[in-house]
Amino acid sequence: MIKILALVVVAALTGYTLHVLAQARIDTRAAVTPIVSSSSNGVSFAWFYDPAERTVYACRAGQGGADTVECKAKTALP
């Protein structure tokens, strides 16, 4: 009788453990969200929103493939 009761308890705990592990979810939100981009005369601009910091970034890429992206402009939203 005790063996059967122990088996039922172990089975119940195993089921509960599997249920708890199945509930774990990983938050996979993007760090920044692109808002819009524009380009004129070989210079490109893009705006990004960071929901964690409630901040908007303005980035610029110049002419040519060797230019790097500059994200110097930044403002926090209220």
C-alpha positions as CSV (number, residue, x, y, z in Angstrom):
1,M,0.0,0.0,0.0
2,I,2.8,2.4,0.9
3,K,4.6,1.6,-2.4
4,I,1.5,2.5,-4.4
5,L,1.0,5.7,-2.4
6,A,4.7,6.6,-3.0
7,L,4.4,5.9,-6.7
8,V,1.3,8.1,-6.9
9,V,3.0,11.0,-5.1
10,V,6.1,10.7,-7.3
11,A,3.9,10.7,-10.5
12,A,2.0,13.7,-9.3
13,L,5.2,15.6,-8.5
14,T,6.7,14.7,-11.8
15,G,3.6,16.0,-13.6
16,Y,3.7,19.2,-11.7
17,T,7.4,19.7,-12.4
18,L,6.8,19.2,-16.1
19,H,3.9,21.7,-16.0
20,V,6.0,24.3,-14.3
21,L,8.9,23.9,-16.7
22,A,6.5,24.1,-19.7
23,Q,5.3,27.5,-18.5
24,A,8.7,29.2,-18.7
25,R,8.8,31.7,-21.6
26,I,11.7,33.8,-22.8
27,D,11.0,37.5,-23.7
28,T,12.3,37.9,-27.3
29,R,11.4,41.5,-28.0
30,A,13.7,43.4,-30.2
31,A,16.1,45.9,-28.5
32,V,15.1,48.7,-30.8
33,T,12.2,49.0,-33.3
34,P,12.7,50.7,-36.7
35,I,10.3,53.6,-37.2
36,V,11.1,55.0,-40.6
37,S,14.0,55.6,-43.0
38,S,14.7,58.1,-45.7
39,S,17.4,58.9,-48.2
40,S,18.5,61.8,-50.3
41,N,21.6,62.6,-52.3
42,G,23.3,59.4,-51.1
43,V,22.8,60.1,-47.4
44,S,20.4,57.8,-45.5
45,F,18.7,58.5,-42.3
46,A,16.8,56.0,-40.0
47,W,14.9,56.5,-36.8
48,F,14.7,53.8,-34.2
49,Y,12.6,53.5,-31.0
50,D,13.9,51.8,-27.8
51,P,10.9,50.8,-25.7
52,A,13.0,49.8,-22.6
53,E,14.4,53.4,-22.3
54,R,11.5,55.2,-24.1
55,T,14.1,56.8,-26.4
56,V,14.2,57.6,-30.1
57,Y,17.5,57.5,-32.0
58,A,18.3,59.2,-35.3
59,C,21.0,57.5,-37.3
60,R,22.8,58.6,-40.5
61,A,24.8,56.7,-43.1
62,G,26.9,58.7,-45.5
63,Q,27.8,58.2,-49.2
64,G,29.9,55.2,-50.1
65,G,30.1,51.7,-48.7
66,A,33.0,52.5,-46.3
67,D,31.1,55.0,-44.2
68,T,29.9,53.8,-40.8
69,V,26.5,54.4,-39.3
70,E,26.4,57.3,-36.8
71,C,23.6,57.4,-34.2
72,K,24.5,60.5,-32.2
73,A,21.0,62.2,-32.0
74,K,18.9,60.8,-29.2
75,T,15.9,62.0,-27.2
76,A,13.9,60.5,-24.4
77,L,10.1,60.6,-24.6
78,P,8.0,61.7,-21.6
